[in-house]
Amino acid sequence: MFSKFYYVVLFISIFLSYSSCVYFRRIFFLFSTEIGETLKYSKKDYGTLISVSTFTYAMGKLILGSLNDSIRPERLLSLSVFLVSLTVLALSRATSFTEIIIYVSLNMFIQGGAWIASVKLLKSNFSSDNFSTLFCILGCSNNFAGFVAPLTLRKPWRDTVQFYGTIGVGFAAYLVLALRSKESREIRRPEKPKDRSVLALVLTDRTVWIVSMLLLISVEIRTIAESWTPVFIRDTSSSPESDLKLFLSAFDVGGILGGLLSGLTCQLLYKSKGRDRSRVNVGLSCTFLLIFMTAALFWTKMTTVLGFVVGALVYANINVWGMVSSDMAPHEITGTVNAVISFICNGGSLIAGRPVALLVESFGFDGLLPFLFAHLIVPILLFYPCKSGQLKVKTD
């Protein structure tokens, strides 16, 4: 019988393990200006890097995420942190833009299964009564890493990246010893028609596509916020360094509050609306507001205040639809369902890469306003399907 202290340490370890993956995923973008000055690349190159690396991240989500149905999640999570740390160490030695693309893309591919492994560890070790609360807190790992990251920036960038990469390798060794799963039953495939594979079953399910499209908008806007708002601030601000730090902090503090408040709101609405209806109401409201507030950020240039609001709405949306995706499928195919959803929704990051780069090059950041408003068609079209049906994957 494990003590309460063990479970506290276990949850902190899971939280920090995924936070470290997020930190290492962001570390290049935090040093993008310094690395750009060293290796000389254009905005088009930067857009290409975002598209290529996010495509490999999406592939990692699909391939490595699916492995969570056949490999113990604690092993996959520990290995992810270790290999990601090695790519960060390699990044510190990069001497060309080609090497940057390779190392950043490998970094993002390798950690593709880390989130699903973290969620499965939660479901395996903690009761269903505590899962919603712990899921909301785990969802803040993205923001925690983003909030801490600017505080760790030191020059020269190569020494800093090498230092944190080395810490990551040591932390991965600790995770091998610390992470455990109580899951004892064998992973098996659910009963279904023999002529349909699990992947075909998931890809043809209506609910999977509904959740994926709504998450895609949040992932796309998060990528725009993390990758393009720093460029926007440097182009338009009279004091870009301080404004950038304020934006990053505001975005991630907003994300923490948004993630926690969305979970609390769903819980408050649960008794009167039911589980699925409460999540749909909160999720759709956040999606509409997110599109309007992101457009307002680039129009008004109020990057700190609206950065806070956009951060809150991005992570509220991701948190709500993330809870839906974690509960919508039978245990035996949870990894595959979440891997497919993650793969599809990461198309948002691809859109935020090269296409947005071309848009900004041609029309400036004003071109983002009609581009963002065009996204309203997605929640409008999905409003009725979300309200009228149960958010479950059909396995028969």
N, C-alpha and C positions, 0 to 999 in steps of 0.2 A: 504494500500500500504506500503510494508516494505521498509525501507531505504537501501541504499547501505551498510551502516555500519552493518545492521543486517545480510546481506548475507555474508559479510566478517567474522563476528563472527561465523555464521553458518558453513561456510566451515572450519574454523580453528577448530571448535568443532568436526566436522566429522573427520578431519585429525588426531586430537589428540586422538579421541576415538579409531580409528583403530590402531594408533601408540601404544597406551597403551596395546591393546590386543597382539600386536607383542612383545612388551617389556616383558610382563608377560609370553608369550610363550617361550621366550629365557632365562628367568632369571635363570632357573635351569642349563642350559647348560653353562651359564657364570660362575656359581659357581660350576661347575661339579667337579673340582679338590678338592675344600674345602669340598664339600659334600661327595666326595669319601673318603677323609681322615677321615671324621667323621663316615661314615656308612660302609666303606669297601666293595667295589664291584669291579669286574674284567671287562676287556674289553668286554668279552662275555655278562656279565650282562648289560653293557652300550649299546651294540648293541641291546640286547633284549628290553631295555627301549625305544630306538629310534624306533624300529619296532612297539612295542605295542602302544606307544603314537601317532605315526604318523598314525597308522591304526584307532585309535579312532578319530583323527583329520579329517581323510578322511570320516569317518562315520558321524561326526558332520557336515561336509560340505554338505553331501548328505541329511541328515535328516533336520538339522536346515536351510540349504540353501534353501531347497524346501519350508520351511515355509514362506519365503519372498513373495510368491505368495498369501498368505492368511492372514499374520499378518503385520501390519504397520511397515515399516523398522526402524523407530525411536524407537519404543518400543523394537524391537528385539535387536537393537544395544546397547541401554541403559542396558537392562537386561544382555546381554553378558558381558559387562564391569563389572557389579556388581558381577555376579557369578564367573567370572574369578578371580576377586580380592579376593573373599572368598577362592578360591582354593590356591591362593598364601599365604594367611594367614595360611591356613592349612599346606602348605608345610613348613612353618617356624617352625612348631611343630613336623615334621616327625622324627621318631626314628628308622625306619627300611627301608630297600630297597623296601620292599613290599609297604609300605606307599608312598614312592617316586613314584613308578609306578602308584599307584592309583591317587595321586593328580596331577601329571603331565599329565596323560591321561585324567582326568576330565577337567583340564585346557584347553587342546587342543580340546576336544569334544565340550565344551560349546561355544567356540568362532567360531565354524564352520560356523555360518550364518552371522558373522560380516562383512566380506568383501562384500558380495552381498548386504547386507543392506546398507552399505556405498555407493556403486555404485548406488543403487536405489534412495537413498536420493539425490545424485548428479543429477540424471536424472530428478527427481521430482521437484527440486528447482531451477535448473539453465538451461538456454537456450541451445539448441543443438549447437549453435555457440561456446559456452564456454566449452562444455562438454569435448572435446578432450584434451584441455589444462588442465582443472581441473582434468581429469582422470590421466594424466601424473604426475601431482603434487601429487595427492592422492596415486599413485603407489609408490612414494618416501617415504611413511610413514614407510614401512618396513625398508628402509635404515636409515631414521631419527632415528627410535627406536634403530637400531643396532649401529649407530654412537654414540648416547647419552649413551647407556647402559654401555659400559666399563668405562665411566667417573663417573658412579654412584656406582661402585663396592667399597664396604667398608667391613672391617672385624669387628666383626664376621658376618658370612653370615646370621645366623638366625635373628639377629636384623635388618639387611638391608632389607631382604625379608619381614619381618613383617611391617617395616616402609612403604615400597612402596605399600604393599597390603592395608594398611589403607588409604593411599592417593587415591588408586584406588576406594575404596568404596565411598569416598567423591566425587570423580570426576563423578562416575556413578549417584549420586544424582543430580549433576548439569546437566548432560545430559538429565535427565528426563524432566527438565524444559526448556532446550535450544534447543533440536532437534525438528523440525517440518517438516511435509511433506505437499506439496500443492496438492498431488494426491487426486483427488476427485471422479474419476470414479471408478465404482465397478470392482474388479478383476474378469474376466470371462475367461473361457476356450475357445480357438479358435475352430472354426468349423472343424471337422475332422471325419473320419469314426467311427461309434459308437463302433465297436468291438476292437478299439485300444485305450489304455489308453495313457495319456500324457507321462508317463515314458517309455512305449513301443515305442512310436513315437520317443522320444529322443534317446533311446538306439540303435535304428536301423538306425539312421541318419548317413550318411557317413561323413558329415562335422564335426559333434560332435566328432567322433573318430579321424579325422585328427588333429583337434585343440588339443584334449586331449593328443595324443601321442607326439606332439611337445612340449606341456607344461610339460609333464611328464619328459622329459629330463632336462629341466630347473629346475624343482622342485627337481629332484634327485641330480643334481650337486649342487644346493643351499644347500641341506641337507648335502651333503658331505663336502662342504666348511664350513658350520656352525658347524657341529658336529665332523668331522674327521680331518679337517685341524688343529684345536687346538691340537689334539692328535699327529698328525704328527710333529708339531712344538715342542712339549714337548719331543718327542723321538729323534729328529734330531738336534735341535738348541742348541747352547752353552749358549744362554741367552733367554730362552723360554718366560719369562714373558713380556719382552719388545717387542720381536718379535711377540708374540700373540696379544698384543695391537695394534702394527703397522699393522698387517694383518687385524684385525677386522675393524680398522678405514679405511684402504685402500679399503677393500671389500665394505664397506657401502658408502664411498664417491664415489667410482666407480659406485656403484649401482644407486646413485642419478643422476650422470651425464649420465649414460647409459639410465636410464628411460626417462629423459628429452630429450636427443638427439635423441632417437628412435622416440619419438612423433613428434619432430621437423622435422626429416628426412621424416617421413610418410606424414607430412603436405606439405613439399616442393615437394615431388613426386606426390602429389594428383592430380595436374592439368594435368601433362603429362601422368601418369599411371592409374589414377582412384583410388578410395578408397581401394578396395580389393587388386588390383595388387600391389599398393605401400606397403601395409602391408605385403603381401606375400614375396616380394623381400627383405624387411628389416628383416623379421622374419626368413626366411630360411638362409640368410647370417649369421645372429647372431647365429643360431643353429650350423652350421658347425664350425664357429670360436670358439664357446664356448667349444665344445668337444676337439678341438686341444689345446686350451689355458689351459684347466684344466689338461690335460695330461702333458703339459709342466711345469705346476706349481709343480707337484709331481716329475717330472724328474729332473728339474734344481734346486729345492728348493728355488727359488726366490719368496718367499711367499708374500712379500710386493708389488713388482712391478706387478707380475702376479695376485696377489690377487685383485689389483685394476682393472686389465683388465677383470678377470673372473667375478667380481662383476658387472662391467658395462654390460657385455654380458648377464649374468643371468637375470638382471632386464630389460634390453632392450628387451630380448626375452619374458619374462613374460608380460611386458607392451604391446608389439605389439599383441601377441595372446590373451591377456586379452581384448584389444579393440575389436578384432575380435569377441570374445565370447559375449561381452556385446551388440553387434549390430547384431548378426546373427539370432536372434529369435524374434518372435512377443512379444509385451509387456506382454501379458497374461501368457506366459510360460518362461519368462526370468529367473525367479528364479530357476525353475526346470532345465532348460538347463545348467545354470551356476553351479548349485549344482552337476549335473551329471559329468560335465567336471572337476570340482574340485575334486570329488571323484575319478575319473579315474586317473587324473594326480598326485594325492597324492600317487598313487602306487609307484611313484619315490622315495618318502621318505621311503617307506617300503623296497625297494631294497637297499637303502642307509643305512639301519639298520643292521639287522642280517646277510644278505648275504655278505655285505661288511665287517662286523666284522669277519666272517669266512675266507674271502679272505685275509684280513690283517693278521689274526692269522697264516694262512698257508704259505703265500708267502711274507709277509711284504707289505709295501706300493708300492713296484715295481709291485705287482700284479694288481694294479689299471690301469696301462698303457694299456695292451691289453683289459681289461674290458671296459675302456672308449672308445677306438677306435672301439669296437664292436657296439657302439651306432650309428655310422655313417650310418648304414644300414637304420635307421628310416627316416632321412631327404632325403636320396637317393631314397627310395621307395615312399615317399610322395611328391617328387618334382613335378612330372607330375600332380597328382590329384590336388595339390594346384594351379598350373598354369592354368589348363584347365577348372576349374569350378568356379561358384560363391559361395562364402562362406556364404550360407544361409541354415537354417533349413527348410526342406520341410514339410509343414503342411497339404498338400492335397494328 
